[in-house]
Amino acid sequence: MTTGLTDHARRELAALAQVRGPRRAEALLIAHQRRDVQGCLCGWAELGKSHAGHQVGVLREAGLLVQDT
């Protein structure tokens, strides 16, 4: 998923993935930001889909969103 990234960027993503505690949401958002018009730093790029929706999904999977009732 991280094709086209430098070794440095891969190391940064790996370090961000290890963050726990109160800064976890911030680390996830940084790791899943757009690097260019092609897609997300993590490699996600789905034509016609919402990048913000991708970020919400990542936060949801990590258990960092309050569930709607």
GIKA-V112989 format. One record per helix or strand. SS is the DSSP state (A for helix, B for strand). FROM is the first residue (numbers start at 1). LEN is the number of residues. If there is no record, write none. Layout:
SS:FROM:LEN, SS:FROM:LEN
This chain:
A:7:11, A:21:11, B:34:3, B:39:2, A:51:11
